[in-house]
Amino acid sequence: MHARRAACAAALIAATATATACNSSGEPKTIRVTVTQTVTSSPGTNAAADADSGVLEMGAKKTIDDDANDVHITVQAIEYQQPYKGPQPQKPEDFQGGDIWAAASVKVCNVSGPNINVSQTPWSLAYSDGTSIESTGLSGGDMPKPEFPMDKPVKSGRCAAGLISYPVPSGKKPERIVYAPDGADPIEWAISGS
């Protein structure tokens, strides 16, 4: 992706040099160079943060087509906040494994086909040491809003979006948000600054 951006930037650079003769006072000639650069880059569908590992950039949409079942959806991890910046729910319980709350903003769209069910369950956080944190499935009460739904049907042409809360250790940050529904290959988005 960086090579593509560099190629686009190089193709869009226009330089003009204009030499201006000096007067008879013996001053050296002055050369003026004007450089115009226009670079347009926006993460498209399936934009990769690391092309070799298949990890997507945060915010990139991934299209999933299951032609056998006529299911066509897009999934997207939009943002990760640690600690969650909004009103804080009660501190996580010891058995939940974390001491602060983090939140992932995610979106699933049913592009075409029959109704699909969405849930927080397929979404998790992955750490560099190989550990992961699953969604607690907690909803309601003082959990961050708007919440991503639990077991909600989504009609063709509609989307479900919201926050999923995770009890995380304050001393370390995950590398990736992972979407891994049953029977499908996991999709991962890189968390910057981890």
N, C-alpha and C positions, 0 to 999 in steps of 0.2 A: 504494500500500500504506500509505503514511503517512497519507493522507486516511482510509482505512478504519479504521486504528488510532485516529485522532483521533475519528472518528464513534462508534466503539465505546466509547471512553473517556468521551465526552460523554454517551452514553446510559446509562452505568453509574454516573455520579456522582449520589449522593443527598446532599442537604444539608438539614439541619434547623437551624433557629435557635430558640433558646429564650430568651426575655427573663425575667430574674429581677428582681423588684421589690426595691428596696433598703430598708433599714430607715429609720427616721425620723431618722437621723443626718445626712441630707443628702448621702450618697454617691451618685454617679451610678449609673444603671442599668447592669447588666452584661449584655452579649449574648454568648452562647456559640454558636459555630457548630461543628457536627460534620460533617466531610466524609468520606465513605467512597467509595473508588474501587477498582474491581476491573477490571483489564485482563488479558485472556487473549490471548496471541498466540503462535502456534507456526507455524513455516514449514510450509506445506502443500506438496502436490505442485505443482511448477512455480512456486514463489514467486520473484518477480523482485526482484533487487537494483536494477535500473534498468529499469522497465517499457518505456521508450522504445527501449532497445537490445536487449531480450530477454535480458539477462544475468541468470542466476539467482543467488540467494543461496547461499553455501557451505552444503552440507548438503541443499539442495532436491533432490527426486527429479524426474526428467523421464520421462514415459511416452512410449514410442514404439510405435505400433501400425502394423504393416504387414499390413493385412487381406488383401492379394493373396497373401501368402506365409504367412498365419496365424502371424505372428511378433508377439509382444507382450512387450516388455521394459521395464524401468526402468533408468535410469542415474543415478549420483549421484557427485558429487565431495564428499567428506566433510570433508577438511582438507588444508591445505598447510603444510609446515614448511620454513623456510629460515633457517639451516642445519638439516639433519635433526638432531633432538635425541637420537637413540639412538646406539649404537656406530657410529663413523664407519668407512666403508670406506676403502680407500686413496684418497689424493687423486686427483681426475680427471686423466687424461692431457691434455697440451696440445692434442692433436688433437680432444678432446671439447668444447672451447670454454668450460669453466668451471673455477673454482678451488675450489669447494666443492660438496657434495652437498645437494640439496633432495629432498623426498619429497611426493608427492600420495597421499592415501588415497582410493581409489575403489571403487565397487561397481556391478556389473551383475547384474540378476536376470532370469531367463527366466520371465516370469509365466505364459505358456501358449503352446503350439505345439510345433513340432519342436525338437530340440537346436539350440543356437547355439554358435558358437566365439567365445571372448573372447581378447583379446590386449592388450598394452600399446601396440601401434602406433597406434591411433586417438587416444591421449591425448597432448596437448602443452601447452606453456606459451606464452602470448601476452603480449608486452610493449607498452607504450604507444607505443614508437617504430616499431611494425610488425614487429619481429623476433619469431621464435618459437624455442623449443627443443623438439626432438622427444625422445621416449623413446629411450634407448640400446638398449633391448632386452636389457640385461645382466641376468642372473639368477644365483642361486647364490652361492657363496663368501661374501664379507663384505657383500653388498648388504643394505640394510635389510629386516627381516622384520616381518610376513609379506609376501611378495612377491605382487603381482597376477600371475596366471598368464600365460604366453605360449602361445597356440594351444591352449586347453583347451576341450573340449566341456562345455556346461552343459545339463542336462536341464530340462524343464519343471518349474516349481515350485522350482527351486534357484537359488543365487546364487554369484557369484565376487567376492571382495573382497580387498584388500591394498594394498600400497604400490608406487608406481612411482617410481624414482629418476631424477633429472635432474642432470647436471653444469651448474651455473649460475655466473654471475659473482657474487661476493660483494657487489659494489658496486651492484647494481640488483635490483629485485624485479619479477616479472611481475604483470600486472593480472588475468589470467584463466587458468583451466584450461579447455582446449578438448577436447571429444570429437567427432571428425569421422571416422566410419567411411566407407568408400568408398560413393559413391552416395547419401549422406544429408546433410541440412543439418547444419552444426556446432551443437553445444550448448555454451554457455559458462557458467562460474560465476565470480563476482567473488572475487578474493583480497583480503581486507581489509588495510588498512595499506599498500597499494602506491601 
